Amino acid sequence: MPLAITLLNGLLTVWGVLTGLLALLIIYRSVVGMHEEDQLILDPAEAHMAAEQKEIAQKIKRVKPYVYVLSVASGVLLLAILGVWAWQVVEAPH
């Protein structure tokens, strides 16, 4: 039984770290995305705004794969945690 408890604690720790990183990336993406405009009408004097919008879009695009990978990893670890916990319940002496 101690091995299962150690395994569960380890999985919970890794899941907590991954989910925390995921939350930070989502917050970062939201903060960067706040400055993104849906529609941008520019005259030649405001060309710098187009470059800023392009840079914001690139930052959001750069973060997207990490958010996806961390989301999948967090979900898989959560399922593994539930499986270990269910195994502990079944194997526990009654």
Residue pairs with C-beta under 8 A, 6 or more apart in sequence:
1 88
1 91
1 92
4 84
4 87
4 88
4 91
5 88
7 84
8 81
8 84
8 85
8 88
11 77
11 80
11 81
11 84
12 81
14 77
15 74
15 77
15 78
15 81
18 70
18 73
18 74
18 77
19 70
19 74
21 70
22 67
22 70
22 71
22 74
25 63
25 66
25 67
25 70
26 67
28 63
29 60
29 63
29 64
29 67
32 56
32 59
32 60
32 63
33 56
33 60
35 52
35 56
36 53
36 56
36 57
36 60
37 53
40 49
40 50
40 53
42 49
42 50
